Amino acid sequence: MSTSRFAVLAVLVIAAIAGVFAVRSARAADDAVPSVGQQAPQFSLPSQEGTPVSLDQYRGKWVVLYFYPKDMTSGCTMEAHKFQDDLPKYQRDNAVILGVSVDSVASHKTFCTKDGLSFKLLSDEQKSTVSKYGSLGNYMGMKIAKRNTFLIDPQGKIVKVWTGVDPSNHSAEVLAALADLEKKNG
């Protein structure tokens, strides 16, 4: 191999490696999940009724902010049903459930009607809130929300973070954490 070919090949390899690191760095920034102890990022998103819902309006309450991939899919339906079934327990603990996906308001309305969901599902079609919470994922080329949950205290601070949750038992995990935190802060 001639010296000039070797030099060109070396430059191409270095450029490819630099490109991989640049993509990984950009991806890491997009995947940055807010930490426990941090003030929860603010948002205002339309609910299934089309009315805006912001985190601020729940000051003084515990907020279970859960991100999920897609309305009316098996895992997301299971998770929503578990939260719905446990809703009286959350209400007893002064907590609200807010579900967020990148689906439309109309899709959320259909999902709530079809499955009897009475808590708020928020539409983040612009993917801004999903991104702020490090919960934007990619599934077969589609940008969707990752299955992550944030427990936010009545002062607006994140007190617990779950990533890649199991929808079959997640509501029970959240309730246990809420009870433990209330006991500690008693």
N, C-alpha and C positions, 0 to 999 in steps of 0.2 A: 504494500500500500504506500502510495507517495505521501510525502510530508504534508502537502496541501490538502489532500483528501483526509488525512488523519486529523488535521487541524479543524477542518470543516465538521467532521464527525464529532470531535470533542466539543466544539461549540454547540452543536445540536443537542448532544447529550446533556450538557450543562444547562441549556435553555429549557429542555424538557423537565429536568429536575427542579429548576427554579419555578417553572409553571406549576408543577405538582404542589410545591410548598406554598405558592401563592394561593392556589385553590383551597388547600387545607386551611390556611390562615383565615381566608374569607369565610369558609364554612364554619370554622371554630367560632368566629365572631357571631355568625347567624345562629349558632347552636347554644350560645351562652344563656344558661338557665339562671334566672335570678336566685340569689342565695337566701338561706334562712337568716333572719335578722335585718334584711334589706327592706326598705319601703317598697311595697308592691307597685309596679308600674301602673299608672292611671290609664283608663280607657273609657270610651263611650261608644257603644255598639247597639244596633237595633235588635230588639227581641223578636220572638215569633209574632208578636202583635204589631211590629213595625215601630214601636216606641223606643226611643233611646234609653239605654241603661248604662250608668257609669258606676265605677267602683265607689266614688265619693258618696253616693246616695246610701251606701250600706255601712257608713261609719257607725260604730257602736254595736255592730253585729259581727259574728264570725262569718267569713265568706269561704265557701268551698268553690274554687274556680277550677273547673276541670275542662281540659281540651280533649277533643275526640275527633277521629278521622272523618266519619261520614254518617249522615242521617240514614236510618232504616237499614243499616247493615247489622249482621248478627251480634258482633261484639259490642258495638255502640248501643244497640237496642238493649242488650243484657245489662250493660252498665247503667243506662238511663232508668231501666225498670228497678234496679237495685236502689238507686238514689230515690226514685219515686216511692218505693215501698217503705223506705226509711225516713221519708220526709217528716213525719210527726216527731221522730227522735231529733232530727236537726232543728226543727222549730222549737222543741222543748229546750234545746241547748242554745237558743238565740243565734242560730246559724241559717244562712241561705245557700242554696245551690245555684250556681251559674255555670251552664255548659256552653262551650265555645267551639265552633267549627267554621270552616270556610264556606259552608253551604249557605244558600240564600235564605232570606226571611221566609219566602214561600215554602221552601223545603222544610224549614224548621216548623212552620205552621202545620204542614201536613203530618210531620213526624209526631208532633205533640197531640194532634187530633186523633191520629190513627192509634197511638200507643197510650193515650190518657195521661200525658205528662203535664203537670201543672206548675213546674218550676220554669225559670227563664232559660231559654236557649238563645244564644247571641250569635249573630251572623257577622263574620269577619271576612267578607269577600275580598277586601283589600289586603288581607293577611298582615295588617300592621300590629294588632295585639298579639296574634300568634307568634309573630317575630319577636316582639318585645319580651315575651316570656320564653324565648328559646325553644319554641314548640312547633316550628314549621318543619315538616318532613316532606320527603319525596317518595311517592309510591308509583312505580311504573310510569314515571314521567309526569305524574300529577302532583301538584303542591297541595298537601293536606296537613291537618294538624296532627301532631304526635299525641299519644295517649299519656298526657302528663297532668298532674293535679297540684294545686297550690292551696294550702290552708293559710288564710289571711286573718290576723287577729282584729279585734274591734278598733284598734288604732291604725290599721292599714299596713301592718308589717307582716312579712311572710314568716310563718313559724314552722312550716313543714312543707317539704317538696317530695313528690313521688314522680318518677319518670318511668316510662314503659310499663304502666300498671296492668295488672290482670283484672279485666272487667268483672270477672265472676265473684270476686270477694273484696273489691276495692271499697265499696261503701262501708263495709264492716271495719276495714283498716282506718278509714277516715274517722269514723265514729269513735273508735278506740283511741286514736291520737287526740281527738277533741276532748274526750273524757279525761285523758291523762293530763293534757294542758290545763284544763279547767281545775283539776285537782291540785296541780302545782301552783296555779295562780290564785286558787281558792279564796 
